[in-house]
Amino acid sequence: MAQRPANTTPEISTERRLTVIIRVTLLSALTTLGCLAVVAFTITHWLENHVLDPDAWVATVAPLPQHTVVNDALSSYITGLVFTNVNVEQEIQNVLPPKAAFIAGPLSDQLRTLTTKVSKRVIASDNFRTIWEAANRLAMTRLVANARSPNPPSGSKLNQVFNVDLSGIRTTLADKLGTSANALPALQPQSHRKFAIGANLQTKRERLWQYIRTADLLEVVLPSVVGAAFLGALALARDRRRTLLVIALTTIVLLLLEQISLKALRQSVLDQVKHAEYRQAVGYIYDTITAALRSFVFTLLIPCVLIVVACVLASPAKWAVALRQQVGHTLSFLRPVVHYWHLVRERTQQYRFVIWGVIAMLLLIWLAFIAQIDARTVIRDVLIAISLTELVYIIAQPRPHTTV
């Protein structure tokens, strides 16, 4: 028998080592990409469905003025606008007899207190709710329309990118104050004072619009990225149970870190509020707006935890094997399902190349005759096709319980 060359074994060993390194690198990269894509999708999904959707935005912010802390902050803010840059004491003094001029100061203070009280009642009314909803709808619709328009309006810097105009409250407030409103120029019909709440986002509006367009793209693409990344990792893995466990645990950690970041961002937002009297209201508004995001994150945590439990129960540990055997006896009626599943695996393995060809052909036909050709559609559809290809491979190639 001819002897094998002495240098053959080292070459094979090096080749195997290189293959393992490449596979482990790709496996780690796909797992990381998929987990990060899940976190990014929670944010973009929340933005698209609860912030950048005018109807959803209005539904979220509509009840805010009814809450005590928000009502107090709004009334204080509107009263401040009424009395800003206006010498109310001098206005009152001008209509008083000279001998009564000394009461102008106390009357001015009383008028400010009265304006605040009246503002609170007006803000709690159905009439203000109509004004509030219309102003928020207009502001969000304008912001989103400009961002998604192929020819957005030009401009370099816009401090108040999101501006809620509440000027409709002027007439109602003047009517409620009666003759006292005569001493307040800001409430007169000829007044050009705007009652508005501006969100200073400290960014160029063109950049903000780019963020919105990016969110539109990611909302469509990220689910396909998640599917392609996770299925690709499972297809490459030697031990798919362990890989799935790592994916679920990593996702849980990142989602929990996202929740922690939301809390940290809340404090950062509050630190930027200059007037301490508004901080409690801003905190309540922040919690209301981000409630949907926190709920979505919690919803994703539930299946991740269930996957972890399933992976632990599917481990080769003796107690897990005994538990599965016990469950198998209890659920013996599922044996036909298991039998058909093995048949599906056999047929998939036998015809996997045909199935891959059909997937590729369907993708080409879809893109050629049906789909609208743009970056989002092409990326999404290609990733879906890749995910289906990976799924076919996973079904056709079961893995034994071995390590990487």
MINU-772757 format. One record per residue (C-alpha): residue in one letter; residue number from 1; y negated, x, z. Coordinates in Angstrom, 3 decimals, padded with zeros to 6 digits, always signed. Layout:
<rs>
[r 'a'; NUM; [Y; X; Z]] ...
</rs>
This chain:
<rs>
[r 'm'; 1; [+000.000; +000.000; +000.000]] [r 'a'; 2; [-003.406; +001.362; -001.000]] [r 'q'; 3; [-005.720; +002.099; +001.868]] [r 'r'; 4; [-009.103; +000.341; +002.051]] [r 'p'; 5; [-012.101; +002.673; +001.656]] [r 'a'; 6; [-013.481; +003.823; +004.972]] [r 'n'; 7; [-017.029; +002.549; +004.296]] [r 't'; 8; [-016.013; -001.028; +003.431]] [r 't'; 9; [-015.910; -002.429; +006.961]] [r 'p'; 10; [-019.407; -001.239; +007.978]] [r 'e'; 11; [-020.883; -002.730; +004.794]] [r 'i'; 12; [-019.268; -006.100; +005.483]] [r 's'; 13; [-020.400; -005.978; +009.100]] [r 't'; 14; [-023.981; -005.223; +008.038]] [r 'e'; 15; [-023.937; -008.026; +005.496]] [r 'r'; 16; [-022.689; -010.496; +008.062]] [r 'r'; 17; [-025.281; -009.352; +010.551]] [r 'l'; 18; [-028.039; -009.816; +007.976]] [r 't'; 19; [-026.732; -013.295; +007.127]] [r 'v'; 20; [-026.718; -014.282; +010.785]] [r 'i'; 21; [-030.256; -012.951; +011.260]] [r 'i'; 22; [-031.536; -014.901; +008.266]] [r 'r'; 23; [-029.747; -018.075; +009.360]] [r 'v'; 24; [-030.952; -017.842; +012.956]] [r 't'; 25; [-034.509; -017.135; +011.773]] [r 'l'; 26; [-034.483; -020.137; +009.456]] [r 'l'; 27; [-032.891; -022.270; +012.163]] [r 's'; 28; [-035.576; -021.308; +014.686]] [r 'a'; 29; [-038.374; -021.798; +012.150]] [r 'l'; 30; [-037.150; -025.264; +011.140]] [r 't'; 31; [-036.676; -026.334; +014.748]] [r 't'; 32; [-040.165; -025.156; +015.686]] [r 'l'; 33; [-041.697; -026.764; +012.609]] [r 'g'; 34; [-039.982; -030.078; +013.288]] [r 'c'; 35; [-041.006; -030.195; +016.964]] [r 'l'; 36; [-044.617; -029.304; +016.188]] [r 'a'; 37; [-044.637; -031.902; +013.418]] [r 'v'; 38; [-043.521; -034.570; +015.917]] [r 'v'; 39; [-046.444; -033.752; +018.209]] [r 'a'; 40; [-048.892; -033.641; +015.302]] [r 'f'; 41; [-047.581; -036.963; +014.025]] [r 't'; 42; [-048.248; -038.681; +017.369]] [r 'i'; 43; [-051.904; -037.677; +017.074]] [r 't'; 44; [-052.362; -038.582; +013.402]] [r 'h'; 45; [-050.463; -041.856; +013.825]] [r 'w'; 46; [-052.736; -042.788; +016.723]] [r 'l'; 47; [-055.854; -041.810; +014.781]] [r 'e'; 48; [-054.852; -043.727; +011.666]] [r 'n'; 49; [-053.630; -046.892; +013.383]] [r 'h'; 50; [-055.846; -047.160; +016.450]] [r 'v'; 51; [-059.064; -045.253; +015.739]] [r 'l'; 52; [-059.724; -045.027; +011.996]] [r 'd'; 53; [-058.604; -048.599; +011.363]] [r 'p'; 54; [-061.787; -050.697; +011.905]] [r 'd'; 55; [-059.839; -053.799; +012.985]] [r 'a'; 56; [-057.736; -051.854; +015.501]] [r 'w'; 57; [-060.806; -049.981; +016.730]] [r 'v'; 58; [-062.703; -053.230; +017.333]] [r 'a'; 59; [-059.696; -054.746; +019.100]] [r 't'; 60; [-059.612; -051.727; +021.416]] [r 'v'; 61; [-063.316; -051.535; +022.276]] [r 'a'; 62; [-064.123; -055.280; +022.258]] [r 'p'; 63; [-063.225; -055.895; +025.936]] [r 'l'; 64; [-065.046; -052.796; +027.209]] [r 'p'; 65; [-068.410; -054.449; +028.060]] [r 'q'; 66; [-066.599; -056.935; +030.284]] [r 'h'; 67; [-065.467; -054.160; +032.605]] [r 't'; 68; [-067.787; -053.531; +035.538]] [r 'v'; 69; [-068.271; -049.777; +035.127]] [r 'v'; 70; [-068.923; -050.077; +031.379]] [r 'n'; 71; [-071.232; -053.058; +031.913]] [r 'd'; 72; [-073.233; -051.114; +034.522]] [r 'a'; 73; [-073.484; -048.062; +032.267]] [r 'l'; 74; [-074.550; -050.093; +029.219]] [r 's'; 75; [-077.160; -052.052; +031.156]] [r 's'; 76; [-078.552; -048.851; +032.638]] [r 'y'; 77; [-078.599; -047.240; +029.196]] [r 'i'; 78; [-080.355; -050.189; +027.523]] [r 't'; 79; [-082.885; -050.437; +030.352]] [r 'g'; 80; [-083.580; -046.756; +029.908]] [r 'l'; 81; [-084.237; -047.326; +026.199]] [r 'v'; 82; [-086.642; -050.178; +027.005]] [r 'f'; 83; [-088.656; -048.059; +029.436]] [r 't'; 84; [-088.466; -044.726; +027.590]] [r 'n'; 85; [-091.824; -043.306; +026.443]] [r 'v'; 86; [-093.602; -046.434; +027.714]] [r 'n'; 87; [-096.079; -046.505; +030.600]] [r 'v'; 88; [-095.078; -049.953; +031.866]] [r 'e'; 89; [-097.250; -049.584; +034.917]] [r 'q'; 90; [-100.285; -049.071; +032.685]] [r 'e'; 91; [-099.309; -052.058; +030.542]] [r 'i'; 92; [-099.173; -054.259; +033.640]] [r 'q'; 93; [-102.433; -052.833; +034.969]] [r 'n'; 94; [-104.190; -053.712; +031.711]] [r 'v'; 95; [-103.511; -057.438; +032.208]] [r 'l'; 96; [-104.341; -057.497; +035.939]] [r 'p'; 97; [-107.795; -057.907; +037.484]] [r 'p'; 98; [-109.270; -054.586; +038.669]] [r 'k'; 99; [-108.845; -055.585; +042.327]] [r 'a'; 100; [-105.126; -056.241; +041.770]] [r 'a'; 101; [-104.427; -052.972; +039.969]] [r 'f'; 102; [-102.739; -051.547; +043.071]] [r 'i'; 103; [-099.723; -053.844; +042.618]] [r 'a'; 104; [-099.004; -052.546; +039.104]] [r 'g'; 105; [-096.586; -049.913; +040.447]] [r 'p'; 106; [-094.445; -052.283; +042.541]] [r 'l'; 107; [-094.444; -054.813; +039.696]] [r 's'; 108; [-093.253; -052.117; +037.301]] [r 'd'; 109; [-090.344; -051.254; +039.604]] [r 'q'; 110; [-089.469; -054.920; +039.999]] [r 'l'; 111; [-089.587; -055.399; +036.233]] [r 'r'; 112; [-087.197; -052.489; +035.720]] [r 't'; 113; [-084.795; -053.931; +038.303]] [r 'l'; 114; [-085.064; -057.359; +036.692]] [r 't'; 115; [-084.428; -055.888; +033.241]] [r 't'; 116; [-081.275; -054.173; +034.513]] [r 'k'; 117; [-079.969; -057.409; +036.073]] [r 'v'; 118; [-080.729; -059.424; +032.959]] [r 's'; 119; [-079.098; -056.737; +030.792]] [r 'k'; 120; [-075.902; -056.996; +032.819]] [r 'r'; 121; [-075.741; -060.750; +032.268]] [r 'v'; 122; [-076.523; -060.421; +028.578]] [r 'i'; 123; [-073.895; -057.692; +028.084]] [r 'a'; 124; [-071.274; -059.883; +029.783]] [r 's'; 125; [-072.060; -062.809; +027.469]] [r 'd'; 126; [-070.154; -063.925; +024.375]] [r 'n'; 127; [-073.279; -063.378; +022.312]] [r 'f'; 128; [-073.338; -059.672; +023.144]] [r 'r'; 129; [-069.603; -059.406; +022.470]] [r 't'; 130; [-070.301; -060.609; +018.933]] [r 'i'; 131; [-073.063; -058.021; +018.548]] [r 'w'; 132; [-070.851; -055.302; +020.066]] [r 'e'; 133; [-067.880; -056.036; +017.798]] [r 'a'; 134; [-070.017; -056.238; +014.655]] [r 'a'; 135; [-071.800; -052.975; +015.479]] [r 'n'; 136; [-068.554; -051.119; +016.139]] [r 'r'; 137; [-066.918; -052.506; +013.007]] [r 'l'; 138; [-069.892; -051.470; +010.883]] [r 'a'; 139; [-070.039; -047.983; +012.398]] [r 'm'; 140; [-066.309; -047.278; +011.950]] [r 't'; 141; [-066.159; -048.839; +008.487]] [r 'r'; 142; [-069.089; -046.713; +007.333]] [r 'l'; 143; [-067.596; -043.532; +008.797]] [r 'v'; 144; [-064.156; -044.060; +007.253]] [r 'a'; 145; [-065.516; -045.266; +003.900]] [r 'n'; 146; [-067.750; -042.205; +003.543]] [r 'a'; 147; [-064.879; -039.890; +004.466]] [r 'r'; 148; [-062.448; -041.419; +001.981]] [r 's'; 149; [-064.938; -041.942; -000.825]] [r 'p'; 150; [-064.484; -039.662; -003.866]] [r 'n'; 151; [-068.281; -039.216; -003.901]] [r 'p'; 152; [-069.429; -039.197; -000.246]] [r 'p'; 153; [-073.185; -039.153; +000.429]] [r 's'; 154; [-074.714; -035.696; +000.556]] [r 'g'; 155; [-076.173; -034.117; +003.676]] [r 's'; 156; [-075.810; -031.015; +005.769]] [r 'k'; 157; [-075.894; -031.935; +009.434]] [r 'l'; 158; [-075.709; -035.345; +011.081]] [r 'n'; 159; [-075.743; -035.232; +014.874]] [r 'q'; 160; [-074.951; -038.891; +015.416]] [r 'v'; 161; [-072.098; -039.325; +012.992]] [r 'f'; 162; [-070.809; -042.426; +014.764]] [r 'n'; 163; [-073.742; -044.707; +015.544]] [r 'v'; 164; [-073.296; -048.172; +017.132]] [r 'd'; 165; [-076.472; -050.155; +016.477]] [r 'l'; 166; [-077.102; -052.787; +019.184]] [r 's'; 167; [-080.600; -053.763; +018.082]] [r 'g'; 168; [-079.461; -057.390; +017.981]] [r 'i'; 169; [-079.745; -057.471; +021.762]] [r 'r'; 170; [-083.559; -057.165; +021.633]] [r 't'; 171; [-084.237; -060.839; +020.966]] [r 't'; 172; [-081.725; -062.077; +023.540]] [r 'l'; 173; [-083.066; -059.735; +026.204]] [r 'a'; 174; [-086.675; -060.754; +025.506]] [r 'd'; 175; [-085.782; -064.443; +025.737]] [r 'k'; 176; [-084.039; -063.977; +029.073]] [r 'l'; 177; [-086.983; -062.024; +030.527]] [r 'g'; 178; [-089.492; -064.661; +029.403]] [r 't'; 179; [-093.154; -063.739; +029.833]] [r 's'; 180; [-092.177; -060.520; +031.612]] [r 'a'; 181; [-091.097; -059.139; +028.226]] [r 'n'; 182; [-094.765; -059.048; +027.141]] [r 'a'; 183; [-095.210; -055.884; +029.209]] [r 'l'; 184; [-092.352; -054.162; +027.364]] [r 'p'; 185; [-093.361; -053.031; +023.853]] [r 'a'; 186; [-089.758; -052.122; +022.987]] [r 'l'; 187; [-088.790; -055.817; +023.173]] [r 'q'; 188; [-091.535; -057.066; +020.871]] [r 'p'; 189; [-090.551; -058.284; +017.371]] [r 'q'; 190; [-092.755; -055.658; +015.708]] [r 's'; 191; [-091.097; -052.860; +017.679]] [r 'h'; 192; [-089.237; -050.198; +015.691]] [r 'r'; 193; [-087.247; -049.042; +018.735]] [r 'k'; 194; [-083.550; -048.920; +017.954]] [r 'f'; 195; [-080.999; -049.899; +020.561]] [r 'a'; 196; [-078.096; -047.706; +019.528]] [r 'i'; 197; [-075.271; -045.659; +021.023]] [r 'g'; 198; [-074.699; -042.451; +019.123]] [r 'a'; 199; [-071.630; -040.249; +019.508]] [r 'n'; 200; [-072.823; -036.685; +019.047]] [r 'l'; 201; [-069.716; -035.059; +017.625]] [r 'q'; 202; [-071.378; -031.643; +017.258]] [r 't'; 203; [-070.059; -031.100; +013.745]] [r 'k'; 204; [-071.128; -031.339; +010.154]] [r 'r'; 205; [-070.315; -034.736; +008.784]] [r 'e'; 206; [-068.630; -033.167; +005.739]] [r 'r'; 207; [-066.273; -031.361; +008.098]] [r 'l'; 208; [-065.592; -034.559; +010.010]] [r 'w'; 209; [-064.828; -036.341; +006.762]] [r 'q'; 210; [-062.428; -033.531; +005.874]] [r 'y'; 211; [-060.656; -034.052; +009.203]] [r 'i'; 212; [-060.209; -037.735; +008.371]] [r 'r'; 213; [-058.827; -036.964; +004.908]] [r 't'; 214; [-056.454; -034.429; +006.463]] [r 'a'; 215; [-055.296; -037.051; +008.951]] [r 'd'; 216; [-054.637; -039.416; +006.026]] [r 'l'; 217; [-052.450; -036.764; +004.393]] [r 'l'; 218; [-050.554; -035.841; +007.546]] [r 'e'; 219; [-049.875; -039.476; +008.449]] [r 'v'; 220; [-047.905; -039.832; +005.204]] [r 'v'; 221; [-046.301; -036.386; +005.056]] [r 'l'; 222; [-045.392; -035.527; +008.657]] [r 'p'; 223; [-042.495; -038.011; +009.077]] [r 's'; 224; [-040.836; -036.462; +006.031]] [r 'v'; 225; [-041.532; -032.967; +007.409]] [r 'v'; 226; [-039.855; -033.941; +010.676]] [r 'g'; 227; [-036.790; -035.293; +008.877]] [r 'a'; 228; [-036.450; -032.337; +006.506]] [r 'a'; 229; [-036.962; -029.756; +009.273]] [r 'f'; 230; [-034.533; -031.271; +011.790]] [r 'l'; 231; [-031.840; -032.076; +009.220]] [r 'g'; 232; [-032.236; -028.586; +007.758]] [r 'a'; 233; [-031.772; -027.049; +011.205]] [r 'l'; 234; [-028.649; -029.133; +011.819]] [r 'a'; 235; [-027.267; -028.191; +008.389]] [r 'l'; 236; [-027.696; -024.478; +009.157]] [r 'a'; 237; [-026.426; -024.627; +012.725]] [r 'r'; 238; [-022.950; -023.512; +013.680]] [r 'd'; 239; [-023.042; -025.638; +016.816]] [r 'r'; 240; [-024.920; -028.792; +015.899]] [r 'r'; 241; [-024.613; -030.333; +019.346]] [r 'r'; 242; [-026.368; -027.371; +020.912]] [r 't'; 243; [-029.006; -027.308; +018.170]] [r 'l'; 244; [-029.692; -031.022; +018.629]] [r 'l'; 245; [-029.971; -030.435; +022.384]] [r 'v'; 246; [-032.512; -027.650; +021.814]] [r 'i'; 247; [-034.500; -029.851; +019.423]] [r 'a'; 248; [-034.626; -032.737; +021.913]] [r 'l'; 249; [-035.549; -030.538; +024.888]] [r 't'; 250; [-038.234; -028.678; +022.936]] [r 't'; 251; [-039.720; -031.944; +021.733]] [r 'i'; 252; [-039.770; -033.299; +025.282]] [r 'v'; 253; [-041.579; -030.203; +026.542]] [r 'l'; 254; [-044.179; -030.350; +023.761]] [r 'l'; 255; [-044.801; -034.077; +024.289]] [r 'l'; 256; [-045.285; -033.506; +028.020]] [r 'l'; 257; [-047.695; -030.669; +027.249]] [r 'e'; 258; [-049.551; -033.054; +024.962]] [r 'q'; 259; [-049.925; -035.502; +027.843]] [r 'i'; 260; [-051.257; -032.706; +030.036]] [r 's'; 261; [-053.700; -031.732; +027.296]] [r 'l'; 262; [-054.978; -035.314; +027.157]] [r 'k'; 263; [-055.811; -035.114; +030.847]] [r 'a'; 264; [-057.522; -031.747; +030.420]] [r 'l'; 265; [-059.514; -033.060; +027.453]] [r 'r'; 266; [-060.614; -036.048; +029.526]] [r 'q'; 267; [-062.175; -033.765; +032.091]] [r 's'; 268; [-063.799; -031.731; +029.330]] [r 'v'; 269; [-065.336; -034.904; +027.876]] [r 'l'; 270; [-066.652; -035.951; +031.280]] [r 'd'; 271; [-068.189; -032.514; +031.827]] [r 'q'; 272; [-070.265; -033.019; +028.674]] [r 'v'; 273; [-071.821; -036.253; +029.993]] [r 'k'; 274; [-075.287; -035.279; +031.183]] [r 'h'; 275; [-075.950; -038.349; +033.331]] [r 'a'; 276; [-073.574; -038.662; +036.279]] [r 'e'; 277; [-074.017; -042.458; +036.338]] [r 'y'; 278; [-072.291; -042.715; +032.958]] [r 'r'; 279; [-069.250; -040.546; +033.740]] [r 'q'; 280; [-067.102; -043.257; +035.284]] [r 'a'; 281; [-067.732; -045.507; +032.289]] [r 'v'; 282; [-066.991; -042.700; +029.832]] [r 'g'; 283; [-063.754; -041.968; +031.698]] [r 'y'; 284; [-062.713; -045.609; +031.487]] [r 'i'; 285; [-063.552; -045.745; +027.768]] [r 'y'; 286; [-061.580; -042.520; +027.169]] [r 'd'; 287; [-058.550; -043.944; +028.992]] [r 't'; 288; [-058.781; -047.186; +027.011]] [r 'i'; 289; [-059.008; -045.471; +023.640]] [r 't'; 290; [-056.183; -042.996; +024.351]] [r 'a'; 291; [-053.891; -045.575; +025.977]] [r 'a'; 292; [-052.132; -046.224; +022.659]] [r 'l'; 293; [-051.513; -042.481; +022.198]] [r 'r'; 294; [-050.013; -042.146; +025.679]] [r 's'; 295; [-047.831; -045.185; +025.042]] [r 'f'; 296; [-046.612; -043.788; +021.711]] [r 'v'; 297; [-045.760; -040.442; +023.312]] [r 'f'; 298; [-043.802; -042.238; +026.044]] [r 't'; 299; [-041.948; -044.234; +023.365]] [r 'l'; 300; [-040.879; -040.995; +021.668]] [r 'l'; 301; [-039.795; -039.461; +024.959]] [r 'i'; 302; [-037.189; -042.199; +025.500]] [r 'p'; 303; [-034.977; -041.390; +022.445]] [r 'c'; 304; [-035.379; -037.658; +023.139]] [r 'v'; 305; [-034.031; -038.139; +026.661]] [r 'l'; 306; [-031.165; -040.277; +025.321]] [r 'i'; 307; [-030.290; -037.523; +022.824]] [r 'v'; 308; [-030.219; -034.967; +025.638]] [r 'v'; 309; [-027.874; -037.189; +027.646]] [r 'a'; 310; [-025.645; -037.753; +024.601]] [r 'c'; 311; [-025.485; -034.015; +023.872]] [r 'v'; 312; [-024.564; -033.247; +027.469]] [r 'l'; 313; [-021.850; -035.898; +027.428]] [r 'a'; 314; [-020.535; -034.468; +024.132]] [r 's'; 315; [-020.160; -030.968; +025.600]] [r 'p'; 316; [-016.741; -029.253; +025.772]] [r 'a'; 317; [-016.878; -029.253; +029.577]] [r 'k'; 318; [-013.762; -030.660; +031.226]] [r 'w'; 319; [-015.591; -033.480; +032.968]] [r 'a'; 320; [-017.274; -034.477; +029.679]] [r 'v'; 321; [-013.938; -034.462; +027.836]] [r 'a'; 322; [-012.347; -036.595; +030.555]] [r 'l'; 323; [-015.283; -039.007; +030.466]] [r 'r'; 324; [-015.062; -039.323; +026.673]] [r 'q'; 325; [-011.339; -040.011; +026.915]] [r 'q'; 326; [-011.976; -042.728; +029.454]] [r 'v'; 327; [-014.681; -044.247; +027.289]] [r 'g'; 328; [-012.370; -043.966; +024.281]] [r 'h'; 329; [-009.726; -046.055; +026.031]] [r 't'; 330; [-012.347; -048.629; +026.986]] [r 'l'; 331; [-013.817; -048.785; +023.477]] [r 's'; 332; [-010.519; -048.663; +021.614]] [r 'f'; 333; [-011.735; -051.452; +019.329]] [r 'l'; 334; [-014.032; -048.874; +017.695]] [r 'r'; 335; [-011.137; -046.816; +016.359]] [r 'p'; 336; [-011.264; -048.472; +012.910]] [r 'v'; 337; [-014.937; -047.492; +012.705]] [r 'v'; 338; [-014.029; -043.883; +013.484]] [r 'h'; 339; [-011.298; -044.026; +010.838]] [r 'y'; 340; [-013.731; -045.257; +008.198]] [r 'w'; 341; [-016.230; -042.592; +009.242]] [r 'h'; 342; [-013.648; -039.871; +008.541]] [r 'l'; 343; [-012.985; -041.439; +005.144]] [r 'v'; 344; [-016.714; -041.379; +004.385]] [r 'r'; 345; [-016.819; -037.712; +005.320]] [r 'e'; 346; [-013.895; -036.912; +003.035]] [r 'r'; 347; [-015.441; -038.755; +000.078]] [r 't'; 348; [-018.824; -037.209; +000.712]] [r 'q'; 349; [-017.310; -033.733; +000.786]] [r 'q'; 350; [-015.384; -034.439; -002.406]] [r 'y'; 351; [-018.393; -035.779; -004.341]] [r 'r'; 352; [-021.300; -033.992; -002.637]] [r 'f'; 353; [-022.431; -032.236; -005.813]] [r 'v'; 354; [-022.458; -035.537; -007.671]] [r 'i'; 355; [-024.460; -037.147; -004.862]] [r 'w'; 356; [-026.960; -034.273; -004.894]] [r 'g'; 357; [-027.357; -034.687; -008.634]] [r 'v'; 358; [-027.951; -038.412; -008.262]] [r 'i'; 359; [-030.594; -037.762; -005.580]] [r 'a'; 360; [-032.388; -035.284; -007.831]] [r 'm'; 361; [-032.261; -037.644; -010.817]] [r 'l'; 362; [-033.549; -040.595; -008.787]] [r 'l'; 363; [-036.425; -038.435; -007.513]] [r 'l'; 364; [-037.408; -037.460; -011.052]] [r 'i'; 365; [-037.211; -041.062; -012.281]] [r 'w'; 366; [-039.256; -042.257; -009.294]] [r 'l'; 367; [-041.976; -039.684; -009.870]] [r 'a'; 368; [-041.983; -040.164; -013.633]] [r 'f'; 369; [-042.166; -043.950; -013.873]] [r 'i'; 370; [-042.922; -045.570; -010.510]] [r 'a'; 371; [-044.726; -043.424; -007.963]] [r 'q'; 372; [-048.431; -042.732; -008.043]] [r 'i'; 373; [-048.817; -039.028; -008.614]] [r 'd'; 374; [-050.948; -037.419; -005.930]] [r 'a'; 375; [-050.414; -034.634; -003.409]] [r 'r'; 376; [-049.339; -036.932; -000.586]] [r 't'; 377; [-046.820; -038.869; -002.670]] [r 'v'; 378; [-045.221; -035.829; -004.296]] [r 'i'; 379; [-044.871; -033.893; -001.032]] [r 'r'; 380; [-043.477; -036.907; +000.800]] [r 'd'; 381; [-040.964; -037.843; -001.893]] [r 'v'; 382; [-039.743; -034.278; -002.389]] [r 'l'; 383; [-039.231; -033.894; +001.354]] [r 'i'; 384; [-037.340; -037.196; +001.478]] [r 'a'; 385; [-035.055; -035.966; -001.309]] [r 'i'; 386; [-034.494; -032.697; +000.566]] [r 's'; 387; [-033.712; -034.640; +003.743]] [r 'l'; 388; [-031.131; -036.770; +001.933]] [r 't'; 389; [-029.576; -033.634; +000.456]] [r 'e'; 390; [-029.339; -032.067; +003.909]] [r 'l'; 391; [-027.876; -035.255; +005.350]] [r 'v'; 392; [-025.151; -035.272; +002.692]] [r 'y'; 393; [-024.319; -031.665; +003.569]] [r 'i'; 394; [-024.180; -032.459; +007.297]] [r 'i'; 395; [-021.811; -035.368; +006.691]] [r 'a'; 396; [-019.641; -033.395; +004.308]] [r 'q'; 397; [-019.426; -030.247; +006.456]] [r 'p'; 398; [-018.496; -030.993; +010.079]] [r 'r'; 399; [-018.914; -028.063; +012.437]] [r 'p'; 400; [-016.546; -026.962; +015.173]] [r 'h'; 401; [-017.915; -026.268; +018.652]] [r 't'; 402; [-018.816; -022.630; +018.082]] [r 't'; 403; [-021.850; -020.610; +018.920]] [r 'v'; 404; [-024.313; -019.221; +016.403]] 
</rs>
